[in-house]
Amino acid sequence: MKKFASLLLTALLLLTGCAKEAPVEPSLTRVGFSQLGAESDWRVANTDSMIRAFSEENGYELLYDNARQKQANQLVAVRNFIVQGVDIIVIAPLEETGWEAVLQEAKNAQIPVIIVDREVAVEDTELYLTQIGSDFLTEGLQAVGWLENALENRQEDVNILHIQGTYGATAQIQRTKAIEDAVRLHDNWHFAAQLAGDFTESKSYEMVRDFLAENQDIDVIYSENDNMTFGAMRALDEAGITYGQGGDVTIISFDAARRALKLCMEGKINLCVECNPLHGPRVDELIRQYLAGETIPKQIFVEETVFTPEILTPELIAARQY
């Protein structure tokens, strides 16, 4: 009997030891990401960057929702993330306004929110953890500064065709502010028109085509993203209007995606202002810092530059990730 009891005790100790040594599977951090849409090359690159960053290999479970350019869809997605009890919510907001209620719901559920790319306009900034993206006003000022230098000796009127992105989006608000302020400061700068291109190639093409059917007196196109620039260029081609270096129309474009840089290198776009979409690794790092209890800055701007035909090379463009 004693021998049996001793054997039983030994077996129990062995089993207990095995249980203690069994590996524990690390839990995945559940991230809900509300993407505003897929309206441009920039947005596609941004989505790809985020999805790659929030992979299972990196320790995440990603719940992804494409709002298809409708803020109402984003609000539904965020509320679904709250119901599903995610650990972190990431939002690329279509517009700045209209977020107070749903952000308050996330705060009540103790789910931190990271705003990526664009900004939200809320009185209580404690409703979100941090915002990371581009300094769109600085982008606009860089473009305006370049244009001022390019037109330094010009005395005659400058007619600017301004193609705007989605109204209410941070990129549209700030890039528009830069050029509108500049027009007010220069007596010979005028808007030929301000068109709503909605950050899409097709909408920009239609708007510029219809405008050129009535008025072709333009000197500059200030286009708030590359895809709208592509649409405008197609309309200019159909109207027989030259553009770029040595052309009748100077073109300024924002984003600096690879396709636009290639056209810039060829002299068809005069200036590409960079807007970097690769926020996935940056947001990943912020989440890790937050989970480690580190202090997170309230707003983070990424570093960006501008490109002209003279500084671009095939090697530089090929090395770009978007």
C-alpha positions as CSV (number, residue, x, y, z in Angstrom):
1,M,0.0,0.0,0.0
2,K,2.9,2.4,0.9
3,K,4.6,1.5,-2.4
4,F,1.4,2.3,-4.3
5,A,0.9,5.6,-2.5
6,S,4.5,6.5,-3.2
7,L,4.1,5.8,-6.9
8,L,0.9,7.8,-7.0
9,L,2.6,10.8,-5.4
10,T,5.4,10.6,-7.9
11,A,3.0,10.5,-10.8
12,L,1.1,13.6,-9.4
13,L,4.4,15.5,-9.0
14,L,5.4,14.7,-12.5
15,L,2.0,15.7,-13.9
16,T,2.2,19.0,-11.9
17,G,5.6,19.7,-13.2
18,C,4.5,19.1,-16.8
19,A,1.6,21.4,-16.3
20,K,3.9,24.2,-15.1
21,E,6.2,23.7,-18.0
22,A,3.5,23.7,-20.7
23,P,4.0,26.8,-22.9
24,V,1.5,29.5,-22.7
25,E,0.2,30.9,-26.0
26,P,0.6,34.7,-26.1
27,S,-2.7,36.5,-26.6
28,L,-3.2,38.6,-29.7
29,T,-3.9,42.3,-29.4
30,R,-7.3,42.9,-31.1
31,V,-7.3,46.0,-33.3
32,G,-10.3,47.4,-35.0
33,F,-9.3,49.6,-38.0
34,S,-11.9,51.8,-39.7
35,Q,-10.5,52.8,-43.1
36,L,-12.4,55.6,-44.9
37,G,-12.2,54.0,-48.4
38,A,-10.0,53.2,-51.3
39,E,-10.3,56.4,-53.3
40,S,-6.7,56.8,-54.4
41,D,-3.3,55.2,-54.9
42,W,-2.3,56.8,-51.6
43,R,-5.2,55.2,-49.7
44,V,-4.5,51.7,-51.2
45,A,-0.9,52.0,-50.0
46,N,-2.0,53.2,-46.6
47,T,-4.4,50.2,-46.2
48,D,-1.7,47.8,-47.3
49,S,0.7,49.2,-44.7
50,M,-1.8,48.9,-41.9
51,I,-2.9,45.4,-42.7
52,R,0.8,44.2,-42.9
53,A,1.6,45.8,-39.6
54,F,-1.4,44.2,-37.8
55,S,-0.7,40.6,-38.8
56,E,-0.9,37.6,-36.5
57,E,2.9,37.3,-36.9
58,N,3.2,40.7,-35.3
59,G,0.9,39.7,-32.4
60,Y,-2.4,41.2,-33.6
61,E,-5.9,40.1,-34.6
62,L,-7.1,42.8,-37.0
63,L,-10.8,43.6,-37.6
64,Y,-10.8,45.7,-40.7
65,D,-13.6,47.7,-42.2
66,N,-13.7,49.7,-45.5
67,A,-16.2,52.6,-45.1
68,R,-16.4,53.2,-48.9
69,Q,-16.2,57.0,-48.5
70,K,-19.2,57.2,-46.1
71,Q,-18.7,58.5,-42.6
72,A,-21.9,56.8,-41.5
73,N,-20.3,53.5,-42.3
74,Q,-17.3,54.4,-40.1
75,L,-19.5,55.2,-37.2
76,V,-21.2,51.8,-37.5
77,A,-17.8,50.1,-37.8
78,V,-16.5,51.8,-34.6
79,R,-19.6,50.8,-32.7
80,N,-19.2,47.2,-33.8
81,F,-15.6,47.3,-32.7
82,I,-16.8,48.5,-29.2
83,V,-19.4,45.7,-29.0
84,Q,-16.8,43.1,-30.0
85,G,-14.5,44.3,-27.2
86,V,-11.3,45.1,-29.2
87,D,-8.2,46.3,-27.3
88,I,-7.5,49.3,-29.6
89,I,-9.5,51.2,-32.2
90,V,-7.7,52.9,-35.1
91,I,-9.7,55.4,-37.3
92,A,-8.7,57.1,-40.6
93,P,-11.6,59.6,-40.5
94,L,-13.3,60.7,-43.7
95,E,-14.2,64.1,-42.2
96,E,-13.1,66.0,-39.1
97,T,-16.5,66.6,-37.5
98,G,-19.1,64.2,-36.2
99,W,-17.0,62.0,-34.0
100,E,-17.8,63.2,-30.4
101,A,-20.5,60.6,-29.6
102,V,-18.8,57.5,-30.9
103,L,-15.5,58.5,-29.4
104,Q,-17.2,59.0,-26.0
105,E,-18.7,55.5,-26.4
106,A,-15.2,54.1,-26.9
107,K,-13.9,56.0,-23.9
108,N,-16.8,54.7,-21.8
109,A,-15.8,51.2,-22.8
110,Q,-12.2,52.0,-21.9
111,I,-11.0,51.3,-25.4
112,P,-8.2,53.7,-26.5
113,V,-8.5,55.3,-30.0
114,I,-5.7,56.2,-32.4
115,I,-6.5,58.7,-35.2
116,V,-4.4,58.1,-38.2
117,D,-3.8,60.2,-41.4
118,R,-6.4,62.9,-40.9
119,E,-7.7,64.6,-37.8
120,V,-10.9,64.9,-35.8
121,A,-12.3,68.1,-34.5
122,V,-13.6,67.5,-31.0
123,E,-13.6,69.8,-28.0
124,D,-12.3,67.1,-25.6
125,T,-9.1,65.7,-27.0
126,E,-9.0,63.1,-24.2
127,L,-11.6,61.2,-26.3
128,Y,-8.7,59.8,-28.3
129,L,-5.2,58.6,-27.4
130,T,-3.2,60.2,-30.1
131,Q,-3.2,61.4,-33.7
132,I,-0.5,60.5,-36.2
133,G,-0.3,61.7,-39.8
134,S,0.9,64.4,-42.2
135,D,1.2,68.1,-41.5
136,F,-1.1,69.1,-44.4
137,L,-0.7,72.8,-43.8
138,T,3.0,72.6,-44.1
139,E,2.6,70.6,-47.3
140,G,0.5,73.4,-48.7
141,L,2.9,76.0,-47.6
142,Q,5.8,74.1,-49.3
143,A,3.8,74.1,-52.5
144,V,2.9,77.8,-52.3
145,G,6.5,78.7,-51.5
146,W,7.7,76.8,-54.5
147,L,5.1,78.5,-56.7
148,E,6.1,81.9,-55.4
149,N,9.7,81.3,-56.5
150,A,8.6,79.9,-59.8
151,L,6.5,83.1,-60.5
152,E,8.8,85.6,-58.9
153,N,9.3,87.7,-62.0
154,R,5.8,87.4,-63.4
155,Q,3.9,90.6,-63.5
156,E,0.8,89.5,-65.4
157,D,-2.2,87.7,-63.8
158,V,-1.8,84.1,-62.7
159,N,-5.0,82.1,-63.1
160,I,-5.1,79.0,-60.8
161,L,-7.4,76.1,-61.2
162,H,-7.7,74.6,-57.7
163,I,-8.9,71.0,-57.5
164,Q,-10.0,70.2,-54.0
165,G,-10.3,66.9,-52.2
166,T,-13.2,65.7,-50.1
167,Y,-14.7,68.7,-48.3
168,G,-14.2,68.5,-44.5
169,A,-11.2,66.2,-44.7
170,T,-8.1,67.5,-42.9
171,A,-6.0,67.3,-46.1
172,Q,-8.5,69.4,-48.0
173,I,-8.9,72.0,-45.3
174,Q,-5.2,72.6,-44.7
175,R,-4.0,72.4,-48.4
176,T,-6.9,74.7,-49.3
177,K,-6.0,77.2,-46.6
178,A,-2.4,77.4,-47.9
179,I,-3.4,78.3,-51.4
180,E,-6.3,80.6,-50.5
181,D,-4.1,82.5,-48.1
182,A,-1.5,82.9,-50.9
183,V,-4.0,84.1,-53.4
184,R,-5.1,86.8,-50.9
185,L,-1.5,87.9,-50.5
186,H,-0.7,88.2,-54.2
187,D,-2.6,90.8,-56.2
188,N,-2.0,89.1,-59.5
189,W,-3.0,85.6,-58.3
190,H,-6.6,84.6,-59.0
191,F,-8.7,81.4,-58.9
192,A,-10.0,80.5,-62.3
193,A,-12.2,78.0,-60.4
194,Q,-12.2,75.8,-57.3
195,L,-13.5,72.4,-58.3
196,A,-14.6,69.5,-56.1
197,G,-12.5,66.5,-57.2
198,D,-13.3,64.3,-54.0
199,F,-9.7,62.9,-54.2
200,T,-10.7,60.7,-57.1
201,E,-9.4,60.5,-60.7
202,S,-12.7,60.1,-62.3
203,K,-14.4,63.0,-60.5
204,S,-11.5,65.3,-61.2
205,Y,-11.5,64.4,-64.9
206,E,-15.2,65.1,-65.3
207,M,-14.9,68.4,-63.4
208,V,-11.9,69.7,-65.3
209,R,-13.2,68.5,-68.6
210,D,-16.4,70.4,-68.1
211,F,-14.6,73.5,-66.9
212,L,-12.2,73.5,-69.9
213,A,-15.2,73.3,-72.3
214,E,-16.0,76.8,-71.1
215,N,-12.7,78.4,-70.0
216,Q,-9.1,77.4,-71.0
217,D,-7.4,80.5,-69.5
218,I,-5.4,78.8,-66.7
219,D,-1.8,79.0,-65.8
220,V,-1.5,76.7,-62.7
221,I,-3.3,73.6,-61.5
222,Y,-3.1,73.1,-57.8
223,S,-4.4,69.6,-57.3
224,E,-4.8,68.3,-53.7
225,N,-3.8,64.7,-54.6
226,D,-2.1,62.7,-57.3
227,N,-5.2,60.9,-58.6
228,M,-7.1,64.1,-59.1
229,T,-4.0,65.3,-61.0
230,F,-4.1,62.3,-63.3
231,G,-7.7,63.1,-64.1
232,A,-6.9,66.7,-64.8
233,M,-4.0,65.7,-67.1
234,R,-6.3,63.5,-69.1
235,A,-8.8,66.4,-69.5
236,L,-5.9,68.7,-70.5
237,D,-4.7,66.2,-73.1
238,E,-8.2,66.0,-74.6
239,A,-8.4,69.8,-74.8
240,G,-5.0,70.1,-76.4
241,I,-3.5,72.1,-73.6
242,T,0.2,71.5,-72.8
243,Y,1.5,71.3,-69.2
244,G,4.5,70.6,-67.1
245,Q,8.0,71.9,-67.9
246,G,7.8,74.0,-71.0
247,G,4.0,73.7,-71.2
248,D,1.2,76.2,-70.9
249,V,0.1,75.0,-67.4
250,T,2.2,74.5,-64.3
251,I,1.0,71.4,-62.3
252,I,1.4,71.0,-58.5
253,S,0.3,67.7,-57.1
254,F,0.2,66.2,-53.6
255,D,1.0,62.7,-52.3
256,A,4.1,61.8,-54.5
257,A,3.0,58.2,-55.2
258,R,5.3,56.4,-57.6
259,R,3.2,57.0,-60.7
260,A,3.1,60.7,-60.0
261,L,6.9,60.8,-59.4
262,K,7.5,59.1,-62.8
263,L,5.4,61.8,-64.5
264,C,7.3,64.4,-62.5
265,M,10.6,63.0,-63.6
266,E,9.4,63.2,-67.2
267,G,8.6,66.9,-66.7
268,K,4.8,66.5,-66.9
269,I,4.2,67.4,-63.3
270,N,6.2,70.4,-62.0
271,L,6.1,69.7,-58.3
272,C,5.1,66.7,-56.2
273,V,4.6,67.3,-52.5
274,E,5.1,64.2,-50.5
275,C,2.4,62.7,-48.2
276,N,3.7,59.5,-46.7
277,P,1.0,56.8,-46.4
278,L,3.1,54.1,-44.6
279,H,1.6,54.6,-41.1
280,G,1.3,50.9,-40.2
281,P,4.7,50.4,-38.5
282,R,4.3,53.8,-36.8
283,V,0.9,52.9,-35.3
284,D,2.2,49.5,-34.4
285,E,5.0,51.2,-32.4
286,L,2.6,53.5,-30.7
287,I,0.4,50.6,-29.6
288,R,3.4,48.8,-28.2
289,Q,4.5,51.9,-26.3
290,Y,0.9,52.4,-24.9
291,L,0.7,48.7,-23.8
292,A,4.1,49.1,-22.1
293,G,2.7,52.1,-20.1
294,E,4.8,54.7,-21.9
295,T,3.6,58.3,-22.4
296,I,2.3,58.8,-25.9
297,P,2.5,62.3,-27.6
298,K,-0.9,63.8,-28.4
299,Q,0.0,64.6,-32.0
300,I,2.7,63.2,-34.3
301,F,3.7,64.5,-37.7
302,V,5.7,62.4,-40.1
303,E,8.7,63.8,-42.0
304,E,8.0,64.6,-45.7
305,T,9.7,66.4,-48.6
306,V,9.0,67.7,-52.1
307,F,10.1,66.5,-55.5
308,T,10.9,68.3,-58.8
309,P,12.0,66.8,-62.1
310,E,15.6,67.8,-61.5
311,I,16.1,65.7,-58.4
312,L,14.2,62.6,-59.5
313,T,16.0,59.5,-60.8
314,P,14.7,56.0,-61.9
315,E,16.5,54.5,-58.9
316,L,14.9,56.9,-56.4
317,I,11.5,56.1,-57.8
318,A,12.1,52.3,-57.9
319,A,13.1,52.4,-54.2
320,R,9.9,54.0,-53.1
321,Q,7.4,51.7,-51.3
322,Y,4.3,53.3,-52.8
